[in-house]
Structure formats: structure tokens, C-alpha cells
Amino acid sequence: MLKLNRETFFALEKQLRDMGLDSDRVSFDEIKQNLSNPRKLTPTEFASQCIYVILAGGFSQKTAKRVYEKVMEYLYSVPTTPPLGGVGLRVCRPVGGHDFVDDTISPPTDARDSAVDSPQGGSCWHRENLLKLFNNKNKINAVVKIWENREMYCNGYYNITTNQKSEIINQKLLYLSTLPHIGKITANHLARNLGENVVKYDVWIQRLGVAFVGAHTFALRRKHHPYCKHRGRKYAPLRDKIDNGKLDPDVRAACDEMFACLERETGLPRGYIDVVLWKACQTGLIQV
């Protein structure tokens, strides 16, 4: 079993800070503050969070941040509405970190012409330019769709209500998983970045959770769990059920057991614990 407790967690956190690695997209302190006291984001801020997790998938943090900065620099500098005709258009640019102002510009003639000729208008124009920055059609298509519909997506997220307060996070996760290029696991990453106290359950965290409860703990220990076979065995060990594409319920239970223990011992939100543990694995401070 992996020994993870209050002492080892805070030691890992200190090591990361001392190494200057105490950040995801933003610093550990900002993440902790956001999870402890989340605020309602503007549509532009909401879209930027969505875009980051889309671009980050499958890449190192360093690469993801570099690509994200280039993409957002472009998006902040272009019209927020399709460049049709010669009408002045609104451009969104960041001011003071969190606030945004709109300027009015006239798009270049070639941009207006290409938009008029294209059934997708400005979408086509943005897509072509963004592909020059990051040549991944699926991700860029999702980025453009989210950016151009950010008000609708943002309002949809914050307007989620339910009679049972305990169910609202599940409803939010379900909603986020329906956004372009946001799957179930990525939805957890996005929700955490939006201030929800949830964990990402990526492959590093799955390995940690399994190691925490014991690598050879058998998955089918719940009373009503159906039987299954895995490599000729009736009961599959948890370590064989780790899958970054599809989260197994028993692996998730192991992760939740680990987070519940560390929440009790540290008094910190599990979303923050998740970030620190993931970073410790990614940098090699924890070997699993």
C-alpha cells in the first residue's frame, strides 16, 4: 500500500513549491482560493477555462500552456461576431486580469470577403487562422464553437438547478461533458477549474488510488457487484482496471477513499489535493 497521510502530503506540496512547480494553469494558491471561494465567471472567462482543458488533453503542461496562450491571444484580438460586410465589429481584449472590454474595429477586406463567401462566416475565418497556430482540427473546431457560443454555454452552466442540492454537482458534470470535445473525465478537470470541489480521475490519480488501497485489492468486493472475467480470472485486481478513457467504478471508489482520508487529515478541499498529487506524479516525486 502507498503511504499517503498529512505529513507526506504537505512534504510533497513543499517540495513542489521549493522547485517552483506549484501551478497547473494558475498557481496552487489561486487554485486553493478558487475552490474555497468560487466566483461566477463571465462568458469569456468560462470559455477560456473550457478551451484550456480541451487544448491540454494529451500534452505536457508546458506545451498546453504555450499553445493556450497563443490561441487565446488570437481570440482576444479578433471580432466576436462574424466579419460580414463593412460594419464595425466588437473585439474582446483582457484588461486587469479578469475584466474585459469591447473595442470596435473594421475587419480587413479579405476577411470580409472570405466570410461572405463561406456559409459559416467568421467561424471559417477563425478556424483557418487557428489551425496555423495549432494543427488539430477536432480541437480547433471545438475551440471555435465554444468561443462563438460562450454566452449560451456559460448561462447553461450557471442556470443549472435541482431540488436536491447534493445532485447539483452531478448535473453540472453531466452538462459539461456535453460541451464540444469535453468528455466525462475532462468534465471533472473543467469543473475543478471552474471552482467545483471535484477531482480529475486521470490515469495518475487512478494509479495513486489503487496503490493507496492496495494494488492487489480485488475489484469485485461490493455486495451486489456482478461477476466478470479478466484474463482468465473471475475477480480482476484493481490495477488491471485502470483506464484513462473509461473510469471504472471500483477504481473511482479507491480514489475517493484516498481523497476522503486526505481531506480529513489535511482539512483541504479534494480538488486542491488532486492538483498537488497529480503534479507530484507528473514530476516524478511519486512513483506509481
Backbone bond lengths (Angstrom), bond angles and torsions (degrees), N, CA, C in turn:
res aa  C-N    CA-C-N  psi(-1)  N-CA   C-N-CA  omega(-1)  CA-C   N-CA-C  phi
1 M - - - 1.459 - - 1.526 111.30 -
2 L 1.309 116.16 144.91 1.454 121.42 177.62 1.527 108.91 -81.27
3 K 1.332 115.77 130.08 1.455 119.84 179.21 1.527 109.57 -87.28
4 L 1.328 114.56 106.75 1.456 120.53 176.46 1.523 108.00 -127.98
5 N 1.315 116.29 117.73 1.460 120.56 178.81 1.534 108.45 -144.75
6 R 1.304 115.34 -169.82 1.463 120.40 -177.92 1.531 111.88 -56.61
7 E 1.326 116.12 -45.83 1.460 120.33 -176.24 1.526 111.69 -65.39
8 T 1.334 116.40 -47.36 1.463 118.74 -178.05 1.528 111.24 -67.79
9 F 1.335 116.97 -35.30 1.467 119.43 -179.95 1.526 110.46 -64.57
10 F 1.328 117.02 -50.38 1.467 119.27 -177.85 1.530 111.65 -67.32
11 A 1.336 116.73 -28.14 1.466 119.98 175.77 1.530 110.19 -67.50
12 L 1.330 116.39 -41.28 1.463 120.60 177.18 1.521 111.20 -64.44
13 E 1.331 115.62 -43.40 1.460 120.05 179.27 1.525 110.46 -60.04
14 K 1.331 117.42 -43.59 1.470 121.74 -179.79 1.534 110.80 -64.48
15 Q 1.336 116.05 -42.06 1.462 119.29 179.23 1.529 111.03 -60.16
16 L 1.312 116.27 -43.82 1.465 120.36 180.00 1.523 111.01 -63.90
17 R 1.325 116.29 -41.42 1.467 119.51 178.30 1.522 110.85 -65.03
18 D 1.333 116.45 -43.43 1.465 120.47 -179.96 1.530 111.80 -63.28
19 M 1.333 116.46 -30.43 1.462 121.92 -179.57 1.533 112.19 -85.57
20 G 1.349 116.24 -3.85 1.460 120.12 -177.86 1.511 113.04 73.18
21 L 1.328 116.39 25.41 1.465 121.45 -177.23 1.528 111.42 -112.06
22 D 1.314 116.35 23.69 1.468 120.76 -176.00 1.532 111.14 -89.09
23 S 1.335 115.36 65.72 1.456 118.84 177.96 1.517 109.98 -159.92
24 D 1.331 115.21 156.46 1.458 123.02 165.42 1.525 103.54 -109.77
25 R 1.322 119.70 -109.03 1.467 118.78 168.25 1.516 109.49 -79.10
26 V 1.341 115.34 -32.97 1.465 121.32 175.48 1.522 108.07 -122.69
27 S 1.315 117.54 176.94 1.462 121.56 -174.37 1.523 111.91 -70.81
28 F 1.337 115.39 159.63 1.460 120.98 175.79 1.528 111.26 -54.67
29 D 1.322 116.34 -42.69 1.463 119.80 -177.86 1.523 111.62 -63.49
30 E 1.338 116.61 -39.56 1.466 120.11 177.69 1.521 110.96 -66.46
31 I 1.329 116.18 -39.35 1.468 120.46 178.54 1.520 110.26 -63.10
32 K 1.318 115.76 -45.59 1.471 120.30 -179.72 1.522 111.09 -62.03
33 Q 1.334 116.28 -43.49 1.460 121.60 179.49 1.525 111.06 -63.26
34 N 1.327 116.00 -42.36 1.459 120.95 -178.76 1.520 111.75 -65.76
35 L 1.324 116.78 -35.71 1.467 120.71 178.90 1.526 111.50 -75.43
36 S 1.317 116.51 -32.58 1.459 120.65 -179.48 1.516 112.01 -79.01
37 N 1.339 116.07 -33.16 1.464 120.44 -177.49 1.529 110.14 -142.37
38 P 1.340 117.20 69.92 1.464 120.05 -176.43 1.522 112.34 -66.39
39 R 1.307 116.75 147.20 1.454 121.24 177.39 1.528 109.08 -119.36
40 K 1.300 115.96 159.36 1.461 120.88 178.17 1.520 109.20 -76.30
41 L 1.320 116.23 127.28 1.452 121.43 -177.78 1.519 111.27 -87.67
42 T 1.320 115.48 155.10 1.456 120.81 172.36 1.530 107.78 -75.13
43 P 1.333 118.49 162.89 1.466 120.11 176.50 1.521 113.35 -55.49
44 T 1.334 117.32 -37.73 1.462 120.15 179.08 1.529 110.95 -67.00
45 E 1.324 117.34 -41.93 1.472 120.49 177.81 1.519 110.73 -66.70
46 F 1.320 116.34 -40.63 1.468 120.89 178.15 1.528 109.96 -59.65
47 A 1.329 116.69 -47.15 1.464 120.71 -179.59 1.520 111.32 -62.38
48 S 1.329 117.46 -39.06 1.460 120.44 -178.62 1.526 111.27 -64.60
49 Q 1.342 117.20 -35.18 1.462 120.78 176.36 1.523 110.29 -66.92
50 C 1.324 116.64 -42.51 1.466 120.94 177.42 1.526 110.80 -60.60
51 I 1.310 115.31 -45.75 1.465 120.72 -177.03 1.521 111.12 -63.36
52 Y 1.330 116.92 -38.24 1.472 118.73 -179.63 1.526 111.30 -62.20
53 V 1.334 118.31 -47.85 1.468 119.21 -177.07 1.522 111.29 -68.55
54 I 1.323 117.22 -30.00 1.462 119.88 175.54 1.525 110.12 -64.81
55 L 1.323 117.02 -48.00 1.457 121.49 -177.91 1.526 112.42 -70.87
56 A 1.333 116.69 -28.44 1.472 120.84 -174.43 1.525 112.62 -74.01
57 G 1.328 117.54 -26.27 1.459 120.38 -174.90 1.522 113.02 -58.45
58 G 1.336 116.07 122.51 1.454 121.04 176.82 1.515 115.17 84.72
59 F 1.331 117.27 3.35 1.462 120.47 -178.87 1.520 111.03 -124.06
60 S 1.318 115.48 158.06 1.460 119.67 173.58 1.516 108.82 -66.26
61 Q 1.323 116.11 157.18 1.462 120.25 -179.60 1.527 111.08 -59.80
62 K 1.321 116.46 -39.52 1.464 120.58 -179.33 1.524 110.96 -61.69
63 T 1.337 116.17 -45.71 1.460 120.65 179.54 1.516 110.94 -66.68
64 A 1.344 116.11 -43.09 1.463 120.71 -179.04 1.524 111.56 -60.03
65 K 1.327 116.89 -43.65 1.462 120.49 -179.40 1.523 111.27 -66.08
66 R 1.328 116.15 -38.29 1.471 120.05 -179.82 1.533 110.45 -65.36
67 V 1.338 116.28 -46.33 1.468 120.25 179.97 1.525 110.53 -66.23
68 Y 1.326 115.86 -42.26 1.469 120.90 -179.95 1.530 111.00 -59.01
69 E 1.311 116.73 -44.87 1.467 120.40 -179.02 1.527 111.46 -62.28
70 K 1.341 117.32 -40.18 1.462 120.60 178.65 1.521 111.39 -66.37
71 V 1.342 115.84 -44.01 1.455 120.37 -178.85 1.524 110.91 -64.86
72 M 1.334 117.23 -44.85 1.461 120.06 -178.66 1.521 111.66 -68.94
73 E 1.320 117.04 -34.89 1.464 120.00 176.53 1.526 109.87 -59.77
74 Y 1.326 115.59 -41.47 1.461 119.51 177.50 1.530 111.32 -66.13
75 L 1.323 116.84 -48.34 1.466 120.34 -176.29 1.526 111.90 -62.75
76 Y 1.326 117.61 -37.02 1.460 120.66 178.52 1.527 111.99 -67.94
77 S 1.313 116.60 -18.95 1.468 119.68 -173.60 1.521 114.14 -100.84
78 V 1.343 117.45 -2.61 1.462 119.57 -175.10 1.519 110.79 -112.48
79 P 1.333 117.06 164.97 1.467 120.48 -179.65 1.519 112.39 -57.97
80 T 1.329 116.02 145.04 1.463 120.78 178.05 1.515 111.57 -88.21
81 T 1.350 116.64 -7.20 1.452 120.80 175.33 1.516 108.48 -126.27
82 P 1.337 119.88 154.35 1.464 121.18 -177.50 1.513 111.78 -55.18
83 P 1.329 118.30 133.43 1.455 122.13 -175.63 1.521 111.89 -77.30
84 L 1.317 118.33 78.49 1.451 122.96 179.65 1.521 110.17 -102.00
85 G 1.339 116.90 138.09 1.455 120.91 177.43 1.512 112.06 63.80
86 G 1.318 115.91 -155.76 1.454 120.20 -177.52 1.503 112.73 -110.15
87 V 1.340 116.17 20.25 1.456 119.88 -176.30 1.520 110.23 -73.85
88 G 1.317 116.56 143.69 1.460 120.58 175.38 1.511 110.20 -63.42
89 L 1.338 117.03 139.93 1.460 121.44 -173.98 1.522 111.49 -122.35
90 R 1.334 114.21 153.68 1.458 120.45 -178.21 1.519 110.25 -83.74
91 V 1.318 115.53 136.31 1.458 121.93 176.33 1.514 108.43 -123.74
92 C 1.322 115.45 132.74 1.463 120.10 -178.34 1.519 109.05 -99.66
93 R 1.308 117.28 129.66 1.459 120.53 177.46 1.522 109.10 -137.53
94 P 1.357 117.14 145.15 1.460 120.56 -176.92 1.518 112.31 -72.20
95 V 1.316 115.61 142.67 1.455 121.83 175.64 1.523 108.15 -137.06
96 G 1.314 117.23 122.40 1.459 120.78 175.08 1.509 114.81 66.17
97 G 1.322 117.64 27.42 1.451 120.66 172.33 1.512 114.41 90.36
98 H 1.348 119.28 -53.04 1.451 120.21 -173.71 1.518 113.27 -118.47
99 D 1.345 119.17 -23.05 1.451 121.33 -176.92 1.521 110.00 -93.42
100 F 1.320 114.75 155.19 1.450 119.53 -178.18 1.514 109.69 -133.73
101 V 1.328 116.79 146.06 1.459 120.73 176.83 1.510 108.81 -123.94
102 D 1.313 116.41 156.70 1.451 121.71 178.89 1.519 109.82 -106.65
103 D 1.309 116.95 131.35 1.447 123.03 172.15 1.526 107.59 -108.86
104 T 1.286 117.03 166.27 1.459 120.77 176.84 1.511 109.06 -116.62
105 I 1.350 115.14 129.63 1.458 120.66 178.84 1.521 109.05 -134.67
106 S 1.302 115.84 167.67 1.463 121.87 171.07 1.515 107.65 -110.99
107 P 1.340 117.94 127.18 1.464 119.83 -178.00 1.514 111.28 -69.56
108 P 1.329 117.38 155.74 1.463 120.52 177.79 1.522 110.81 -62.83
109 T 1.334 116.06 155.80 1.461 121.29 -175.65 1.518 112.14 -57.75
110 D 1.353 117.77 -43.76 1.455 119.54 -177.82 1.519 111.62 -64.31
111 A 1.328 116.81 -32.76 1.461 119.99 178.40 1.527 109.87 -69.56
112 R 1.321 116.58 -41.48 1.465 119.86 179.04 1.524 110.31 -62.84
113 D 1.326 115.50 -42.86 1.456 119.52 -177.90 1.521 111.37 -64.99
114 S 1.339 117.16 -44.17 1.462 119.69 -178.76 1.512 110.67 -66.08
115 A 1.340 116.86 -33.97 1.456 119.81 179.64 1.521 110.77 -69.28
116 V 1.336 117.02 -39.73 1.458 120.63 -179.98 1.525 110.34 -65.03
117 D 1.334 116.43 -37.91 1.457 120.53 -178.23 1.517 112.76 -76.06
118 S 1.324 118.41 -18.89 1.462 122.44 -175.63 1.523 111.23 -98.98
119 P 1.347 116.98 134.54 1.464 119.51 177.61 1.516 112.44 -65.46
120 Q 1.326 116.67 -18.71 1.463 120.29 -179.08 1.520 112.04 -96.48
121 G 1.321 117.61 0.95 1.455 121.40 177.26 1.504 112.72 55.52
122 G 1.340 115.12 -130.68 1.457 121.57 -176.22 1.507 113.38 -62.55
123 S 1.348 118.61 -23.95 1.458 121.25 179.92 1.512 110.73 -58.24
124 C 1.329 115.66 -44.74 1.460 120.92 -179.73 1.521 110.30 -63.60
125 W 1.323 115.53 -42.31 1.462 121.38 179.60 1.527 110.63 -60.23
126 H 1.336 117.67 -49.10 1.459 121.52 179.13 1.525 111.12 -62.76
127 R 1.322 115.99 -43.94 1.457 120.63 -175.41 1.528 111.04 -60.16
128 E 1.311 116.95 -45.39 1.465 120.37 -178.98 1.526 111.29 -62.86
129 N 1.308 116.79 -42.47 1.471 120.09 -179.49 1.524 111.61 -69.29
130 L 1.311 117.03 -38.73 1.465 120.17 -179.57 1.526 111.80 -69.50
131 L 1.318 116.96 -33.62 1.462 119.67 177.96 1.519 111.71 -64.61
132 K 1.328 117.37 -23.27 1.463 120.51 175.39 1.532 110.67 -72.37
133 L 1.330 115.86 -25.56 1.464 120.57 178.51 1.522 112.04 -87.53
134 F 1.339 115.26 -34.37 1.469 120.31 -176.12 1.527 107.42 -150.69
135 N 1.301 116.24 106.04 1.465 121.05 -170.99 1.532 112.14 -86.49
136 N 1.323 115.04 69.66 1.463 121.30 174.77 1.531 106.85 -137.36
137 K 1.317 116.34 101.76 1.462 120.76 -171.77 1.515 113.14 -59.93
138 N 1.337 117.14 -44.83 1.465 119.92 -176.86 1.522 111.57 -61.55
139 K 1.323 115.43 -44.83 1.465 118.89 -178.86 1.526 111.63 -70.07
140 I 1.307 116.62 -40.45 1.468 119.49 179.95 1.525 110.61 -67.10
141 N 1.318 118.08 -38.96 1.466 120.54 176.13 1.528 110.35 -58.75
142 A 1.346 116.14 -42.20 1.470 120.58 179.19 1.528 110.69 -66.79
143 V 1.329 117.08 -41.96 1.460 121.66 179.10 1.528 110.61 -58.55
144 V 1.328 116.72 -47.52 1.461 121.04 -178.59 1.525 110.68 -64.18
145 K 1.323 116.68 -43.26 1.465 119.99 -178.84 1.523 111.36 -63.22
146 I 1.321 116.55 -43.11 1.465 119.95 179.60 1.523 110.80 -67.30
147 W 1.318 116.58 -43.12 1.469 119.99 -178.57 1.525 111.30 -62.61
148 E 1.310 116.47 -43.87 1.460 119.89 -176.22 1.539 112.82 -76.00
149 N 1.336 116.50 -19.76 1.468 120.81 -179.96 1.530 111.97 -116.83
150 R 1.337 115.88 25.48 1.458 119.71 -171.44 1.521 113.89 -63.09
151 E 1.310 117.29 -33.51 1.462 118.82 179.26 1.529 110.75 -66.30
152 M 1.324 116.90 -43.09 1.458 121.22 179.01 1.531 111.13 -63.67
153 Y 1.337 116.99 -47.12 1.461 120.39 -178.62 1.528 111.47 -65.50
154 C 1.322 116.28 -41.39 1.463 120.82 179.96 1.530 110.88 -63.89
155 N 1.325 116.53 -47.11 1.466 120.12 179.25 1.516 111.30 -63.13
156 G 1.323 116.59 -37.86 1.463 120.27 178.25 1.516 111.92 -60.72
157 Y 1.325 116.13 -38.47 1.471 120.82 -179.93 1.530 111.34 -69.30
158 Y 1.320 116.40 -49.55 1.463 119.33 -175.13 1.531 113.40 -77.67
159 N 1.321 117.67 -13.26 1.466 120.40 178.27 1.521 113.33 -90.81
160 I 1.327 116.79 1.48 1.469 120.07 179.08 1.520 110.15 -67.16
161 T 1.319 116.19 126.49 1.461 122.08 177.82 1.522 109.13 -135.23
162 T 1.302 116.70 157.10 1.459 122.11 176.90 1.518 109.42 -154.50
163 N 1.303 116.26 152.71 1.466 120.46 179.00 1.521 111.75 -68.96
164 Q 1.335 116.43 -26.95 1.460 121.38 179.19 1.523 109.25 -104.11
165 K 1.321 116.24 112.05 1.462 120.98 -176.37 1.529 111.82 -59.41
166 S 1.337 116.60 -33.34 1.462 120.27 -178.37 1.528 112.40 -68.03
167 E 1.329 116.45 -16.40 1.456 120.48 -177.54 1.521 113.35 -93.66
168 I 1.313 116.96 -9.81 1.461 118.39 -172.77 1.518 112.45 -64.43
169 I 1.336 118.50 -36.62 1.454 119.81 179.35 1.522 110.59 -66.02
170 N 1.338 117.66 -37.03 1.464 120.15 177.38 1.524 110.99 -64.91
171 Q 1.324 115.87 -38.73 1.464 120.08 177.91 1.527 110.96 -66.29
172 K 1.319 115.98 -39.12 1.467 119.59 178.74 1.533 111.05 -66.61
173 L 1.325 116.40 -42.43 1.464 119.94 178.43 1.524 110.98 -63.11
174 L 1.328 116.06 -40.90 1.458 120.25 177.87 1.524 110.32 -62.23
175 Y 1.313 116.64 -42.42 1.468 121.00 179.16 1.525 110.65 -63.13
176 L 1.330 116.74 -48.16 1.464 119.95 -178.51 1.524 111.77 -61.68
177 S 1.330 116.83 -34.38 1.470 120.42 -178.98 1.522 112.70 -67.84
178 T 1.343 117.55 -13.80 1.467 121.23 178.48 1.528 112.64 -91.94
179 L 1.322 117.76 -7.70 1.462 120.52 179.27 1.530 110.06 -70.47
180 P 1.321 118.05 155.56 1.461 120.88 -178.59 1.527 113.18 -53.38
181 H 1.338 115.41 125.32 1.468 123.74 175.63 1.529 113.08 63.22
182 I 1.329 117.79 21.29 1.468 121.43 176.10 1.519 107.81 -113.02
183 G 1.318 116.83 109.83 1.461 120.58 178.30 1.517 111.33 -91.19
184 K 1.331 115.81 -170.10 1.466 120.00 -175.38 1.527 112.24 -65.96
185 I 1.323 117.31 -44.49 1.468 119.39 -178.97 1.527 110.36 -72.48
186 T 1.345 116.70 -41.60 1.460 120.11 177.81 1.524 111.16 -62.94
187 A 1.340 116.96 -31.23 1.472 121.01 178.40 1.522 110.36 -60.22
188 N 1.340 117.37 -36.97 1.465 120.37 177.37 1.522 111.35 -66.25
189 H 1.320 116.65 -40.84 1.464 121.43 177.64 1.524 109.85 -61.24
190 L 1.325 116.06 -46.28 1.458 120.96 -179.94 1.521 111.31 -64.22
191 A 1.337 116.58 -45.23 1.469 120.29 -179.47 1.520 111.06 -59.83
192 R 1.324 116.55 -40.92 1.467 120.01 177.96 1.521 110.67 -62.33
193 N 1.333 116.80 -41.75 1.460 119.87 178.79 1.523 112.44 -68.45
194 L 1.330 116.71 -21.03 1.466 121.40 177.21 1.524 111.90 -86.10
195 G 1.343 116.29 -3.87 1.463 119.88 176.84 1.510 115.18 107.95
196 E 1.350 117.45 3.74 1.465 120.34 178.11 1.533 108.87 -83.17
197 N 1.315 116.37 138.80 1.462 120.63 -176.77 1.531 110.91 -83.71
198 V 1.333 114.68 71.04 1.463 121.45 179.69 1.521 108.90 -128.18
199 V 1.323 115.78 171.08 1.465 120.74 -179.53 1.524 110.09 -116.00
200 K 1.306 115.45 163.28 1.464 121.73 -172.08 1.533 113.45 -84.29
201 Y 1.324 117.83 -30.05 1.475 123.26 -178.12 1.528 112.59 56.66
202 D 1.329 117.37 37.39 1.459 117.37 175.81 1.527 108.96 -78.56
203 V 1.332 116.70 -177.05 1.458 119.76 -171.28 1.528 112.35 -62.88
204 W 1.343 117.90 -34.25 1.469 120.07 178.15 1.521 110.61 -63.42
205 I 1.317 116.46 -45.95 1.458 120.57 -178.65 1.519 110.78 -67.56
206 Q 1.326 117.51 -36.70 1.466 120.30 176.55 1.530 110.81 -61.55
207 R 1.322 116.12 -44.71 1.473 120.00 178.86 1.525 111.06 -62.89
208 L 1.328 116.25 -40.62 1.463 119.93 178.63 1.519 111.27 -63.90
209 G 1.326 116.28 -45.63 1.461 119.99 -179.73 1.502 112.08 -60.10
210 V 1.319 116.97 -43.64 1.466 121.76 179.13 1.528 110.00 -64.78
211 A 1.340 116.38 -43.30 1.469 119.57 178.44 1.521 111.00 -64.60
212 F 1.324 116.78 -34.18 1.467 121.61 -178.85 1.530 111.43 -63.97
213 V 1.315 117.72 -44.70 1.471 120.22 -178.18 1.521 112.31 -87.17
214 G 1.348 116.45 -11.69 1.457 119.84 -179.88 1.509 109.99 116.60
215 A 1.322 116.80 118.24 1.459 121.32 -172.81 1.515 113.38 -60.49
216 H 1.313 118.25 -25.87 1.455 120.46 -177.14 1.528 112.94 -101.06
217 T 1.329 116.29 10.82 1.457 119.45 175.31 1.519 108.25 -63.79
218 F 1.324 116.74 131.69 1.451 118.91 -177.13 1.515 111.01 -82.00
219 A 1.309 114.69 140.76 1.455 121.23 -172.69 1.518 113.27 -68.57
220 L 1.317 116.57 -35.02 1.450 119.40 -170.88 1.524 111.63 -92.61
221 R 1.329 116.19 63.60 1.448 119.69 -177.24 1.515 111.80 -108.04
222 R 1.337 117.57 -7.30 1.443 119.42 179.86 1.527 110.11 -76.17
223 K 1.288 116.50 148.43 1.463 123.05 -171.43 1.521 113.25 -55.85
224 H 1.325 116.43 -43.53 1.456 119.59 -173.92 1.525 113.51 -108.78
225 H 1.327 116.18 16.44 1.458 119.33 -179.23 1.527 109.64 -72.97
226 P 1.340 119.15 132.71 1.470 121.08 179.64 1.523 111.30 -68.52
227 Y 1.300 116.44 156.49 1.454 121.22 176.49 1.524 109.80 -73.65
228 C 1.295 114.93 152.57 1.461 119.77 171.40 1.515 108.49 -150.44
229 K 1.294 116.26 166.21 1.458 121.02 179.70 1.529 109.33 -119.55
230 H 1.312 115.52 144.05 1.465 120.66 -179.05 1.513 107.89 -146.10
231 R 1.320 115.19 113.56 1.469 120.82 179.85 1.524 111.45 53.30
232 G 1.318 116.26 43.56 1.453 120.38 175.34 1.512 115.03 82.27
233 R 1.351 118.14 -1.78 1.457 120.33 179.95 1.522 109.41 -104.63
234 K 1.301 116.23 145.46 1.459 120.63 -179.89 1.518 111.45 -71.40
235 Y 1.310 116.73 -37.45 1.454 121.74 -179.80 1.524 109.42 -115.51
236 A 1.317 116.13 126.04 1.461 120.89 -176.82 1.518 110.75 -93.26
237 P 1.353 118.33 127.82 1.457 119.54 175.02 1.526 111.08 -64.24
238 L 1.315 116.11 150.72 1.465 120.74 -177.01 1.520 112.55 -56.16
239 R 1.304 116.88 -37.85 1.466 119.29 -175.29 1.525 111.29 -61.85
240 D 1.325 117.69 -26.15 1.459 120.85 179.26 1.524 112.34 -83.05
241 K 1.314 116.61 -4.23 1.466 119.84 -177.77 1.532 112.30 -107.41
242 I 1.325 116.05 5.53 1.467 119.80 176.49 1.526 108.87 -69.46
243 D 1.327 116.27 127.28 1.458 121.28 -177.31 1.525 108.38 -151.69
244 N 1.325 116.81 116.72 1.453 120.39 -177.76 1.527 112.89 -72.74
245 G 1.341 116.06 -15.43 1.451 119.53 180.00 1.514 113.36 -90.52
246 K 1.331 116.13 -29.29 1.457 120.47 -178.14 1.524 108.76 -141.91
247 L 1.312 116.26 116.88 1.464 121.59 -175.66 1.524 110.40 -77.82
248 D 1.337 115.73 118.71 1.462 120.86 178.19 1.529 109.79 -75.69
249 P 1.342 119.41 138.81 1.473 122.07 -178.22 1.526 113.58 -57.75
250 D 1.348 116.83 -37.30 1.465 119.35 -178.92 1.525 112.02 -73.76
251 V 1.316 116.35 -35.86 1.470 119.99 175.20 1.517 109.20 -65.41
252 R 1.334 116.27 -41.68 1.459 119.72 177.14 1.528 110.89 -60.83
253 A 1.319 116.68 -41.41 1.472 120.21 179.44 1.521 110.77 -61.70
254 A 1.341 116.81 -38.49 1.465 120.58 177.63 1.519 110.77 -64.19
255 C 1.343 116.67 -43.21 1.466 121.27 178.07 1.526 110.30 -62.41
256 D 1.323 116.42 -44.24 1.464 120.69 -179.32 1.530 111.49 -63.42
257 E 1.324 115.97 -34.81 1.470 119.78 177.00 1.525 110.34 -64.59
258 M 1.332 115.80 -41.51 1.462 120.91 178.29 1.529 110.85 -63.87
259 F 1.329 116.89 -46.67 1.462 120.17 -178.31 1.524 111.85 -67.01
260 A 1.321 117.55 -37.92 1.461 120.51 179.06 1.523 110.58 -62.60
261 C 1.335 115.67 -40.39 1.467 120.67 179.03 1.528 110.66 -64.58
262 L 1.323 116.75 -46.59 1.463 120.15 -177.75 1.527 112.02 -71.29
263 E 1.324 117.52 -31.48 1.468 119.97 174.82 1.526 110.36 -62.36
264 R 1.331 115.83 -44.05 1.467 119.82 179.61 1.524 111.07 -63.03
265 E 1.311 116.32 -42.21 1.463 120.21 -173.38 1.536 113.29 -78.88
266 T 1.326 116.93 -32.73 1.468 119.69 -175.54 1.525 113.31 -100.46
267 G 1.328 117.00 -24.62 1.457 120.53 -175.34 1.521 112.93 75.02
268 L 1.317 116.86 13.28 1.462 122.00 -178.53 1.526 111.27 -99.87
269 P 1.345 118.31 154.19 1.459 120.52 176.53 1.527 111.38 -67.31
270 R 1.325 116.41 144.14 1.462 119.67 -176.53 1.529 112.31 -63.56
271 G 1.329 116.89 -28.30 1.455 119.18 177.22 1.522 111.93 -61.42
272 Y 1.337 116.28 -38.11 1.465 120.78 178.33 1.526 110.36 -73.16
273 I 1.328 116.85 -41.44 1.470 121.06 177.17 1.523 109.85 -57.66
274 D 1.311 115.62 -40.92 1.466 122.29 178.37 1.525 111.36 -57.18
275 V 1.328 116.96 -47.77 1.469 121.51 -178.55 1.521 110.80 -61.46
276 V 1.324 116.95 -45.70 1.467 120.83 -177.44 1.527 110.67 -65.43
277 L 1.342 117.06 -45.18 1.465 120.12 -179.43 1.527 111.11 -65.46
278 W 1.333 116.65 -41.52 1.465 119.73 178.72 1.528 110.12 -60.99
279 K 1.323 116.38 -44.73 1.460 120.10 -179.04 1.525 110.98 -64.92
280 A 1.328 116.62 -37.56 1.461 120.49 179.10 1.533 110.77 -64.63
281 C 1.324 116.81 -37.19 1.464 120.70 176.92 1.529 110.09 -70.84
282 Q 1.310 116.68 -44.92 1.455 121.61 -175.58 1.532 111.56 -63.77
283 T 1.325 116.90 -31.86 1.467 120.72 -179.89 1.519 113.41 -92.85
284 G 1.338 117.09 -3.11 1.457 120.81 176.64 1.514 115.56 88.49
285 L 1.336 116.93 6.98 1.474 118.78 177.32 1.518 110.81 -69.64
286 I 1.319 116.74 -28.43 1.457 122.54 172.51 1.522 107.75 -117.00
287 Q 1.308 116.53 130.40 1.464 121.52 176.98 1.528 109.55 -107.42
288 V 1.322 116.35 117.14 1.471 120.39 178.10 1.523 109.32 -132.96
